Amino acid sequence: MTFEQFTASIADKAPSEALAAPLAALWWDAKGDWTRAHALVDELSDKRGMAVHAYLHRKEGAEWNANYWYERAGSEHRRDQLEAEWSALVRALLSS
């Protein structure tokens, strides 16, 4: 799936079942459902899931919690703008 296909799919009612949990979480985040997005990554212990988890807490405004997850993820995805971080995460996950 390309980045363009992923972003176009946000118009759908649900994400593709083929999406891994971190990508599905970013899909739900784009739909405005932070709670559903967070539930998908809350228990993940791999670096990709933790990077998305960090982004979601940053978006929530819980900087201390976001910083914890960024550190655990060893994340280089953090950007000044949330939209740029979301795009960087999606692109990285799609290419992995």
C-alpha positions in Angstrom: 0.0 0.0 0.0 1.3 3.5 -0.8 1.0 6.5 1.4 -1.6 8.0 -1.1 -3.7 4.8 -0.9 -3.5 4.8 2.8 -4.7 8.4 3.1 -7.4 7.8 0.5 -8.7 4.8 2.6 -9.5 7.1 5.5 -12.7 7.9 3.6 -13.8 4.3 4.2 -15.8 3.1 7.2 -13.1 0.9 8.6 -9.4 0.3 7.9 -8.2 -2.7 5.9 -8.0 -5.8 7.9 -4.5 -6.3 6.5 -3.1 -3.3 8.3 -0.9 -4.0 11.3 -2.0 -2.6 14.6 0.2 0.5 14.5 -1.0 1.5 11.0 -4.6 0.8 12.0 -4.1 3.0 15.0 -2.9 5.9 12.8 -5.9 5.3 10.5 -8.3 5.6 13.4 -6.5 8.6 14.7 -7.0 10.3 11.3 -10.7 9.5 11.6 -10.7 11.3 14.9 -11.1 8.3 17.1 -8.2 8.7 19.6 -9.6 6.1 22.0 -9.8 3.3 19.4 -6.4 4.3 18.1 -4.8 4.1 21.6 -6.5 0.8 22.3 -4.7 -0.8 19.3 -1.2 0.2 20.5 -1.6 0.3 24.3 -0.3 -3.2 24.9 2.3 -3.3 22.0 5.9 -3.7 23.1 7.7 -3.4 19.7 9.3 -0.1 18.7 6.8 0.6 15.9 3.9 0.3 18.3 5.6 2.3 21.0 6.4 5.1 18.5 2.7 5.4 17.5 1.8 5.2 21.2 4.1 8.1 21.9 2.6 10.2 19.1 -0.9 9.5 20.4 0.0 10.7 23.9 1.6 13.8 22.5 -1.5 14.5 20.5 -3.5 14.0 23.7 -1.4 16.6 25.4 0.3 14.3 27.8 3.9 15.3 27.1 5.3 13.4 30.1 3.7 10.1 28.9 4.6 10.8 25.3 8.3 11.3 26.3 8.3 8.0 28.1 7.1 6.2 25.0 9.4 8.1 22.7 12.3 7.0 24.9 11.2 3.4 24.9 10.7 3.4 21.2 14.0 5.1 20.5 11.9 7.1 18.1 13.2 9.5 15.5 9.7 10.3 14.2 8.9 13.1 16.5 8.2 16.3 14.5 7.3 19.9 15.5 3.9 19.5 13.8 1.6 16.6 14.7 0.6 16.3 11.0 4.3 15.9 10.0 4.8 13.3 12.6 1.7 11.3 11.6 2.9 11.3 8.0 6.4 10.2 8.9 5.1 7.4 11.0 2.7 6.2 8.3 5.4 6.3 5.7 7.9 4.5 7.9 5.4 1.8 8.8 4.3 1.3 5.2 7.9 0.9 4.1 8.8 -1.7 6.8 
